[in-house]
Amino acid sequence: MKKSIVKISALGIILFCSNLAFGQTDKLAVQDSVKLQEKLKIANVKEDNNRNVMLNAANNTSPRDVNIGLPSTVGGITILENDLPVVYFFWPELPNKTWRQSVGLEKTGLLKMDQLANTMGDLGFAVNSYAQTGTKDFKLKGKFTTSTFGWLQGDVNASGPISKNGWTYTVGAFANYDPSTFKLGFARNVDETKIFRAGVTKYFNDDKGKISILYKYSDSYNVGNYAVFQYGENGKVTELDNFKIGRDSYVVNDGQIRMKDILSGQNYWASMSGNDNRSKAHNIDIFGNYLLNNGWNFKFSTRAHFSTVKMSTIIPLSIFQADQSAGYTIASTGQAYSGAVGTQLAMHTPETPITNIAGRFSLNKQLGNHNVTVGILEQFYNVNKYTSNRSFFFQTVEAQPQRLIGPTTDASGFYNYNAGGEYHSGTENKLSVYATDEWKVSDNFNLSYGLHLRNHLVDGEFSMTPRTPGFVFGPNDFQSIKESWFQIGGSLNATYNISKNFGVIANLLYTEENRRLESYSQAFDPNTKKIKSPLGALGVFWNTDYLQLISQATYLKKNNNLNRYNLVNPANTTQAQNVTVYYDIQTIGWTTDFVLKPFKGFNLHYLITLQNPVYKKFNFNAFGTDYDYNDNNVLGVAKVLMEIDPSYTVDKWRFWASFRYFSKQYANLTNALYFAPRWETFGGVNYTVNKNINLGATVINFLNQRGASGTINGAELITDASPYYGKLLTGTYIMPLTGQFSVSFNF
């Protein structure tokens, strides 16, 4: 239980909406991330450079997610750099610990679902980025960003020639010091990230291609936060007098958690910031292309990635009231305490070495009416003795809360050490071959199709020993894992022009997976049955000089989902239980999207999605009770999503805004609790000083909505909302009103 689910929206294979919010599932949320909608163009291009791919409504650290109608994870959207994933698996090394949007990237775009299925064998969209390589002429580019809350980000890259025979260099640095919008009691910054790049590029004679050797070093930590609020009728929440949503910290004020090492039994303290919550990585990429004499373009990308990861996480579980007779005291002073008490789950992963070796090699050529690509992809991953140590504690319910000592805790205020703790160790290896073809059958008919064949090996060890309170592994508690799976993925897309501007589109997509090494981290042998994800879509498009419109219906299903929930007993909120659930999800959606350009300089993008994602075969037992959530709506999902994005460019000025509407969203698995509809708003202005300098200002949440979003922690089993009206709950939220300012230069 260390990942997080994300809310779901159903969309088509070519254009999707996105509104992703972290909740509490098999890995739990690190932080909320309400994502934005995204539209994909229907042009036959390998990469879609879409608006606002990087614009995130919850934080400054991660790219926006493009949701596909299935629950995602805290890892969010897949991020590729130089055609390879920046991390093999997002836990415990989150992608945003080693990758950020930066001037150190030559370009960034969005890879469509069919392209990801064909080339990676995975389901979803991906941010596809390419590192800045050496240039034949000197180039210097940079960006400085700040905000009304003191965010400081510096980003610079220089590149140029080394010699006259084609050797060039590139060097860059990225530094992020972000206090976010709330004040921690133990550190200034919620996010501190440093990334340094250096490399050389050799250009081949006669424009045959180039080869680059790049080194990247990253060092990052991040602290998540939640909000406390009073829940009311009609899904509305009310701020507390002593806690402002998005402005106050619900992280214990000293940032310290006490753990028991699940391997050695040693007790220790870990911090939410600094070295106890830090990921460091060394990355070496060798990539490029070479045009062969027979006309085939040979493209290659290889990576050696070595990292050490530490992670500290605190997740709120529940809130209950205690009077002085309950025996709670403030840990720092010994003073008796009465009032609201928050139950917290603490998790810490000690230093864990991770190795990822990957390579992609492909050949591409235009053969008559066919654009053909064939390739091979190799991914090796090793994680050495990953553990997630666990403990529980109580804290006051206020801004910068204080830790409490209670009748069930030890002298430090902690209890239930390693209940639900995790362990796995070993390797994964994925070897794939793939082929794609873009076939112009006639002037009116185009087919694009691909096939991905993959062999997935898992070789490691895990333990079936139950993790009871105070648990420590013994030398004979481990057993081996040896699995080998064959998986198929691919897509078929057809576009037919009935007239010059009007036509129909049809899309089929299919991917398979089984399990990962991480699936063995708890004390059970996971179901390794094939996980199948079929997707079908049918729609129409209409393109003119003033209007580009597409309307499409989509069906998508995924079986054998695995989530681990930390459930709170509705009859006794001090009791928690870790439950593993296998279930299916089915979603149907209808999306209409258009871009209108009625006059020079003005652009209006509008998107609306109607959807109904539901759980299937969702049954489990907890606290002696059987639960059936079959046909319940997926939590965190708005059935109606809308995006309105006007922009206007005149002379050196560009004015833009973005309005995102989310209808009612269920906040727990039973669908008893929900959040009222809301708008998310963004706006900004850009001014081009000259060809080298650009100024920008962005306002996030300019309507200053202060409500919660996503899911409500510890509420998965609540079936009647009325007893919770007026009660204190915790959940995720969007950023409050925030101004951001930037200056960019490019010489």
Disulfide bonds with the S-S distance in Angstrom:
none
